[in-house]
Amino acid sequence: MLQLNSLASSQLSTQNPKIHPQHSLSSSQSHGTFPVPAKRCALSFTRTASRGGMLAVKSYFDQQKTSNSPVISSGNSSFASRSEGASNVGESPARVYVGHSIYKGKAALTVEPRAPEFTALESGAFKLVREGFVLLQFAPSAGVRQYDWGRKQVFSLSVAEIGTVTSLRAKDSCEFFHDPNMGKSDEGKIRKVLKVEPLPDGSGHFFNLSVQNRLLNVDDSIYIPITRAEYTVLVAAFNYILPYLIGWHAYTNSIQPGDSNTKPNNASPSYGADYEWSK
């Protein structure tokens, strides 16, 4: 559920979308909106490098910051961590910008991860306040090996939606609906529907994004065929990034020898059960 920023003018790019870094948008998830910067996503490396039939999933996002507490996100919703001090979550010595693109005759698709956000607690620890997501950017063709990124449409996949996409089999399909103004006076004025459907010959899937924006008088539909090999790459990337989107990498990197959140009898094989049933 993303609200697309209108661009002053349409700009054409060649095959590589990096030539035009002005990809910008506003994203929303759970009662508000927050800006996503117009730059490629960065990934932080720390310490070491339904069966057949239609599955309909409706998701209503809003990523408003709900607290005045300081929020730690790697470079404003990008997968890059801050390197000012050792106390920051997922610290790394350098930023690494990543993205994966698929180019076809009628459209191009760029896939980028966006980092989770953490808030600093008074104790000095950090707490996850917002899960990350994967941003899909669709750009229509503007000629031979040219794509109009000024007319791009965007869609963000939540962690649950990523799980749905990665679980699809060859003949499965799914559909996601986003309304950035859900529960507000402008509800229904922006509608985004992403469909992932099998190709007729079973050789892959169609990704079809339809956007109706009454506020900007936009009614657009962009589709791109994804081969089985390309889909396999996407699934592998999604499965790899999922633990980072929910912040579990930060937790594992924070574990030190001797750390324990359990009772003193943790040497006993039954200590886990004791902890659970003592609540």
Backbone hydrogen bonds, N-H to C=O, Kabsch-Sander energy under -0.5 kcal/mol:
donor,donor_aa,acceptor,acceptor_aa,energy
3,Q,26,S,-2.4
4,L,2,L,-0.6
13,S,147,Y,-2.1
15,Q,145,R,-0.6
19,I,16,N,-1.6
20,H,17,P,-1.4
24,S,22,Q,-0.9
25,L,36,V,-0.9
26,S,3,Q,-2.1
27,S,34,F,-1.9
28,S,1,M,-1.6
29,Q,32,G,-0.7
29,Q,61,F,-0.5
34,F,27,S,-2.5
36,V,25,L,-1.6
39,K,37,P,-1.9
41,C,98,V,-0.6
43,L,96,V,-5.1
45,F,43,L,-0.5
46,T,44,S,-0.6
48,T,46,T,-3.6
49,A,47,R,-0.6
53,G,171,K,-0.6
55,L,173,S,-1.3
56,A,54,M,-0.6
57,V,55,L,-0.5
57,V,175,E,-2.7
59,S,57,V,-0.5
59,S,177,F,-1.6
61,F,59,S,-0.6
63,Q,32,G,-0.7
72,I,118,F,-6.0
73,S,71,V,-0.7
74,S,116,P,-0.6
75,G,73,S,-1.6
76,N,73,S,-0.7
78,S,74,S,-1.3
80,A,74,S,-1.1
80,A,78,S,-2.0
88,N,85,G,-1.2
91,E,88,N,-0.9
96,V,43,L,-0.5
98,V,41,C,-2.0
100,H,111,V,-2.3
102,I,109,L,-2.7
104,K,107,A,-2.4
108,A,139,A,-2.3
109,L,102,I,-2.7
110,T,137,Q,-2.3
111,V,100,H,-3.0
112,E,135,L,-2.2
114,R,133,F,-3.1
117,E,130,R,-2.5
118,F,72,I,-3.4
119,T,127,K,-2.9
120,A,70,P,-1.8
121,L,125,A,-2.9
124,G,121,L,-1.8
127,K,119,T,-2.3
129,V,117,E,-2.8
130,R,117,E,-1.6
132,G,245,L,-3.0
133,F,114,R,-1.4
134,V,157,L,-2.1
135,L,112,E,-3.5
135,L,133,F,-0.5
136,L,134,V,-0.5
136,L,155,F,-3.3
137,Q,110,T,-2.4
138,F,153,Q,-3.2
139,A,108,A,-2.3
141,S,106,K,-2.2
142,A,146,Q,-2.7
143,G,146,Q,-0.6
146,Q,143,G,-1.6
147,Y,13,S,-2.1
148,D,140,P,-2.5
149,W,147,Y,-1.4
150,G,11,Q,-1.5
151,R,148,D,-1.3
152,K,149,W,-1.0
153,Q,138,F,-2.4
155,F,136,L,-2.2
157,L,134,V,-3.3
158,S,156,S,-0.6
162,I,158,S,-2.5
163,G,159,V,-1.9
164,T,160,A,-1.6
165,V,161,E,-2.5
166,T,162,I,-2.6
167,S,163,G,-1.0
168,L,165,V,-1.1
172,D,169,R,-1.6
173,S,53,G,-1.1
174,C,196,V,-2.0
175,E,55,L,-1.5
176,F,194,L,-2.5
177,F,57,V,-0.9
178,H,192,K,-2.7
182,M,179,D,-1.6
184,K,181,N,-2.4
187,E,184,K,-1.6
189,K,186,D,-2.1
191,R,212,Q,-2.7
192,K,178,H,-2.2
193,V,210,S,-2.5
194,L,176,F,-2.3
195,K,193,V,-0.5
195,K,208,N,-2.7
196,V,174,C,-2.5
197,E,195,K,-0.5
197,E,206,F,-1.9
199,L,204,G,-2.5
202,G,199,L,-2.2
205,H,226,I,-2.6
206,F,197,E,-3.8
207,F,224,I,-2.3
208,N,195,K,-2.7
208,N,206,F,-0.6
209,L,207,F,-0.5
209,L,222,I,-3.0
210,S,193,V,-2.7
210,S,208,N,-0.5
211,V,220,D,-3.1
212,Q,191,R,-2.6
213,N,211,V,-0.5
213,N,218,V,-3.3
214,R,189,K,-3.0
214,R,212,Q,-0.5
217,N,213,N,-0.6
218,V,213,N,-2.8
220,D,211,V,-2.7
222,I,209,L,-2.6
224,I,207,F,-2.1
226,I,205,H,-3.6
227,T,225,P,-0.5
228,R,203,S,-2.0
231,Y,227,T,-2.8
232,T,228,R,-2.1
233,V,229,A,-1.7
234,L,230,E,-2.0
235,V,231,Y,-2.6
236,A,232,T,-2.3
237,A,233,V,-2.4
238,F,234,L,-2.8
239,N,235,V,-2.6
240,Y,236,A,-1.9
241,I,237,A,-2.2
242,L,238,F,-1.5
244,Y,241,I,-0.8
245,L,241,I,-1.9
246,I,242,L,-1.5
247,G,244,Y,-1.0
248,W,243,P,-1.9
249,H,243,P,-0.8
250,A,247,G,-0.5
251,Y,247,G,-1.2
252,T,248,W,-2.3
253,N,249,H,-2.1
254,S,250,A,-0.9
254,S,251,Y,-0.8
255,I,251,Y,-0.7
255,I,252,T,-0.7
259,D,256,Q,-2.4
266,N,263,K,-0.9
268,S,265,N,-2.1
271,Y,268,S,-2.0
274,D,270,S,-2.2
275,Y,271,Y,-2.2
276,E,272,G,-2.0
277,W,273,A,-2.4
278,S,274,D,-0.9
279,K,276,E,-1.1
